[in-house]
Amino acid sequence: MGLMGYALKYVNLQGLKLPGKSQRPQRLAVVETLALDLRRRLVIVRCDGKEHLLLLGANQDIVVEANLDKNPTADLPPKSAI
């Protein structure tokens, strides 16, 4: 049983098509995560080409910002030469 599970995992990791699995493109992806403490985590999620910042916690989940700018350094001032 364990050998069969390992074989299926190997085939899936190699990108071979298994019966019953569709080859459509994925719409949802986790881009980046940051653990704030033991109970809270910031997560950037991409859905249909748009990125959203979520605060995931033990009691509630909050959308901090929807439709994030994909160039995070655009708002930063230029570095001055010292």
KEKOLBA-614300 format. One record per residue: z negated, x negated, y negated of N, C-alpha, C, O, CB in turn. Coordinates in steps of 0.2 Angstrom, whole numbers, padded with zeros to 4 digits, always signed. Glycine has a CB too. Example, Ala and Ser with C-alpha at 12.3 -4.5 7.8 and 13.67 -1.06 7.14 Angstrom:
BEGIN
-0039-0066+0028-0039-0062+0022-0039-0066+0016-0042-0071+0017-0045-0057+0022;-0035-0064+0011-0036-0068+0005-0039-0064+0000-0040-0067-0006-0029-0070+0003;
This chain:
BEGIN
+0000-0004+0006+0000+0000+0000+0000-0004-0006+0004-0003-0011-0006+0005+0000;-0004-0010-0006-0005-0014-0012+0002-0018-0013+0004-0019-0019-0010-0019-0011;+0005-0020-0007+0011-0024-0008+0017-0019-0011+0021-0021-0015+0013-0026-0001;+0017-0013-0009+0022-0008-0012+0021-0007-0019+0026-0007-0023+0021-0001-0008;+0014-0007-0021+0013-0006-0029+0015-0012-0032+0018-0012-0038+0005-0005-0030;+0014-0018-0030+0016-0024-0033+0024-0025-0033+0026-0027-0038+0013-0030-0029;+0027-0023-0028+0034-0023-0028+0037-0018-0033+0042-0020-0037+0037-0021-0021;+0034-0012-0034+0037-0008-0039+0035-0010-0046+0039-0009-0051+0033-0001-0038;+0030-0013-0047+0028-0016-0054+0033-0022-0055+0035-0023-0061+0021-0019-0054;+0035-0026-0050+0039-0032-0051+0046-0029-0053+0049-0032-0058+0040-0036-0045;+0048-0024-0050+0055-0021-0051+0055-0018-0058+0060-0019-0062+0057-0016-0046;+0050-0015-0060+0049-0012-0067+0049-0017-0072+0052-0016-0077+0043-0007-0067;+0046-0023-0071+0045-0028-0076+0052-0031-0077+0054-0034-0082+0040-0033-0074;+0056-0032-0072+0063-0035-0072+0068-0031-0075+0073-0033-0076+0065-0037-0065;+0066-0024-0077+0071-0020-0081+0076-0017-0076+0081-0014-0079+0075-0024-0086;+0075-0017-0070+0079-0013-0065+0078-0005-0066+0072-0003-0067+0078-0015-0058;+0083-0002-0065+0082+0006-0066+0079+0009-0059+0082+0008-0054+0088+0009-0067;+0074+0012-0060+0071+0015-0054+0073+0023-0054+0074+0026-0059+0063+0015-0054;+0073+0026-0048+0075+0033-0048+0070+0037-0052+0064+0036-0051+0076+0035-0040;+0073+0042-0055+0068+0046-0059+0066+0044-0066+0064+0048-0070+0062+0048-0055;+0068+0038-0068+0066+0035-0074+0072+0036-0079+0078+0034-0077+0064+0028-0074;+0071+0038-0085+0077+0039-0089+0078+0033-0093+0073+0029-0094+0076+0045-0094;+0084+0031-0096+0085+0025-0100+0086+0027-0107+0090+0023-0111+0092+0022-0097;+0083+0032-0109+0084+0034-0116+0079+0029-0121+0074+0027-0118+0082+0041-0118;+0081+0028-0127+0077+0023-0131+0070+0026-0133+0070+0032-0133+0081+0022-0137;+0065+0022-0133+0059+0024-0135+0058+0026-0142+0061+0022-0146+0053+0019-0133;+0055+0031-0143+0054+0034-0150+0047+0031-0153+0046+0031-0159+0054+0041-0151;+0042+0029-0149+0036+0028-0151+0034+0021-0149+0035+0019-0143+0031+0033-0149;+0031+0017-0154+0029+0010-0152+0023+0008-0156+0022+0010-0162+0034+0005-0153;+0018+0005-0153+0012+0002-0157+0015-0005-0160+0016-0009-0156+0006+0001-0153;+0015-0006-0166+0017-0012-0170+0012-0017-0170+0013-0023-0168+0020-0010-0177;+0006-0015-0172+0000-0020-0173-0007-0016-0173-0007-0010-0175+0001-0024-0180;-0012-0019-0171-0018-0017-0171-0023-0022-0173-0022-0028-0173-0020-0014-0164;-0029-0019-0176-0034-0023-0179-0041-0020-0178-0042-0014-0180-0033-0025-0187;-0045-0023-0174-0052-0020-0173-0056-0022-0179-0057-0027-0181-0055-0023-0166;-0059-0016-0181-0063-0017-0187-0071-0018-0185-0074-0022-0187-0063-0011-0192;-0073-0014-0180-0079-0015-0176-0079-0012-0169-0073-0011-0167-0085-0012-0180;-0084-0011-0166-0084-0009-0159-0081-0002-0158-0078+0000-0153-0091-0009-0156;-0081+0002-0164-0079+0009-0163-0073+0011-0167-0070+0016-0166-0085+0014-0166;-0071+0007-0172-0065+0008-0176-0060+0003-0176-0061-0003-0175-0067+0009-0183;-0053+0005-0176-0048+0001-0176-0042+0004-0180-0041+0010-0181-0045+0001-0168;-0039-0001-0184-0033+0001-0188-0027-0001-0183-0026-0006-0180-0033-0004-0194;-0022+0004-0183-0016+0004-0179-0010+0005-0183-0010+0011-0187-0017+0008-0173;-0005+0001-0183+0002+0003-0186+0006+0005-0180+0007+0002-0175+0005-0003-0190;+0009+0012-0181+0013+0015-0176+0019+0016-0179+0020+0019-0185+0009+0021-0173;+0025+0015-0175+0032+0016-0177+0034+0022-0173+0034+0022-0167+0036+0010-0176;+0036+0027-0177+0039+0033-0174+0046+0035-0177+0045+0037-0183+0034+0039-0174;+0051+0035-0174+0058+0037-0176+0059+0033-0182+0062+0035-0187+0058+0044-0178;+0058+0026-0182+0059+0022-0187+0055+0021-0193+0056+0018-0198+0066+0023-0190;+0050+0026-0193+0045+0026-0199+0038+0023-0196+0036+0025-0191+0044+0033-0202;+0035+0019-0200+0028+0016-0198+0023+0020-0202+0023+0022-0208+0028+0009-0200;+0017+0021-0198+0011+0025-0201+0005+0021-0199+0005+0018-0194+0011+0032-0198;+0000+0020-0204-0006+0017-0203-0011+0022-0201-0013+0027-0205-0008+0013-0209;-0014+0021-0195-0020+0026-0193-0026+0022-0192-0026+0016-0190-0017+0028-0186;-0032+0026-0194-0038+0023-0192-0041+0027-0186-0042+0033-0187-0043+0024-0199;-0042+0024-0181-0044+0027-0175-0052+0025-0174-0054+0020-0174-0040+0025-0168;-0056+0031-0173-0063+0030-0173-0066+0034-0167-0062+0037-0163-0066+0032-0179;-0072+0033-0166-0075+0036-0160-0075+0044-0161-0075+0048-0156-0083+0034-0160;-0076+0046-0167-0077+0054-0169-0071+0057-0171-0069+0063-0170-0083+0055-0173;-0067+0053-0175-0061+0056-0178-0055+0051-0179-0057+0045-0180-0062+0060-0185;-0049+0053-0180-0043+0049-0181-0041+0051-0188-0040+0057-0189-0038+0049-0175;-0039+0046-0192-0037+0048-0199-0030+0044-0200-0029+0038-0198-0042+0046-0204;-0025+0048-0203-0019+0044-0206-0021+0041-0212-0022+0045-0217-0013+0050-0206;-0021+0035-0213-0023+0031-0219-0016+0032-0224-0017+0033-0230-0025+0024-0218;-0011+0030-0221-0005+0030-0225+0001+0031-0221+0002+0029-0215-0004+0023-0229;+0005+0036-0223+0012+0038-0219+0018+0034-0223+0017+0033-0229+0013+0046-0219;+0023+0033-0219+0029+0030-0221+0027+0023-0225+0029+0023-0231+0032+0035-0226;+0024+0019-0221+0023+0012-0224+0029+0008-0226+0035+0009-0223+0019+0008-0219;+0029+0004-0231+0034+0000-0233+0035-0006-0228+0030-0009-0226+0033-0003-0240;+0041-0007-0226+0041-0012-0220+0041-0019-0223+0041-0024-0219+0048-0011-0217;+0041-0020-0229+0040-0027-0232+0033-0027-0236+0033-0026-0242+0046-0028-0238;+0028-0030-0232+0021-0029-0235+0020-0034-0240+0015-0034-0244+0017-0031-0229;+0024-0040-0241+0023-0045-0246+0027-0043-0253+0027-0047-0257+0026-0051-0244;+0030-0037-0253+0034-0035-0259+0029-0034-0265+0031-0035-0271+0038-0029-0258;+0023-0032-0264+0018-0030-0269+0014-0036-0271+0011-0036-0276+0014-0025-0267;+0014-0042-0268+0010-0047-0269+0013-0051-0275+0020-0052-0275+0009-0052-0263;+0009-0054-0279+0012-0058-0285+0015-0065-0282+0012-0067-0277+0007-0060-0290;+0019-0068-0285+0022-0074-0283+0017-0080-0283+0012-0080-0287+0028-0077-0286;+0017-0085-0278+0012-0090-0278+0014-0095-0284+0019-0097-0285+0012-0094-0271;+0009-0097-0288+0010-0101-0293+0009-0109-0290+0005-0110-0286+0005-0100-0299;+0012-0113-0293+0012-0120-0291+0006-0123-0295+0004-0122-0301+0018-0124-0293;+0002-0127-0291-0004-0130-0294-0003-0137-0295-0008-0141-0297-0010-0129-0289;
